[in-house]
């Protein structure tokens, strides 16, 4: 039996170019600090606080790659979300008429009774 080809949904999150960039930046900071033998200078050169360096170092010492990835701490506010039908209608109209602003899109969709 053939294994399914990996797609964007089954792709491993560690192979994402954005994640690779984040990990390279953090490991570059560690390497520079080791090379200079001075954490303060390395942090100052790369614009990172020493506190942040210590958090990165602690995460790296745990040995888990996920610890070096950015973590979103913000909880989504689902109260402000509109229904999927309305969202799809707005997106479809906005793609058809990209120069219309939000007020005109709203007015036009209300006229067509799509809102």
N, C-alpha and C positions, 0 to 999 in steps of 0.2 A: 504494500500500500504506500502511496506517495503522501508525504507530509505536505500540509497546505503551505503555500508561499506566505511569508510574513507580509502583512499589510500594516497600515498605520495604526490599526487597533491592537494588533498582536505584537507590535514592535517593542523591543526592550527599551525602557526609558533611559537607560544609561548610554545608548547609542545616539541620543538626540544631540545634534550639534550645539544647541544652546547649553545643554548640560555639560558637554565636553568643554566648552569655553569656560564655564563656571569652575569646573574642577581644575582646569589648567591654570586659571588665574590664582586659585587658592594654593595649588601646589607650587606655582611660581613664587608666590609670597614666601612659602616655607623654604624653598631653595635659595632665594635671595637673602633671607634672614640667616641661613646657615653659611652662605658664602661670605657675607659681610661680618658674620659673627656678632651681629648687633640687630636685635629685633626692632628697636626704636627707629633706626635709620631705614630699615627695610619697609616698615610700616609708613614712614613719612614719605619715602620715595613713591610708594604705590597708592598713597592716600587712604590708608586703612588705619583705624584706631588700634591701639595695642590690646584693648579689650576684645575687639573683633578678632584680632589675631589669636588671642588666647582661646576664644570660643571655637575658631576654626581648628586650632591645634588639638583641642580636647576632642572635637568630633572626629578628626583624622586618627587620633590615637585609639579610638574605639574599633577601628579597622573596618567599618562599614562604609561603603561608598555612598549610600543614601544619606549619610550624615553630612556629607559635603555639599549636597544639592540644596538649592534654595527651597525654603519652606514658606508657603503662603500661610500667614496667620489670620488672614481676614476671613470671616465667615460670611457667605453670601446672604444678601437680604432678599428672601423670596417674596416678601410682601409687595415689593415694587415691581415684580415681574408680571407681564401681561400674558394672556393665553397664547398658546402656540399658533392657533389659527390667525390671530391678530398679528403676531410677530411675522409669520410667513407672508401675510398680505402686505404688511409694511415693507418688508425686505424686497418682495417682488416689485412693488410699485417704485421703490427707491432705486432699484437697478434699472427699471425702464425709464425713469425720469430723474437722472442723478442731479440735475440742476435745481430741482424743487427743494425748498427748505422744509423744516419739520412742520410748520404751520400749514403750508400748502398741501403737503402729503396728507396730513390729518383731515383737512377740509375736503380734499378730493376723495379720500376713502369714505368719509361720512356721506358724501353725495352718492357714491356708488353703493352705500350701505355695506361696506366691507369691514367696518369697525364695530 
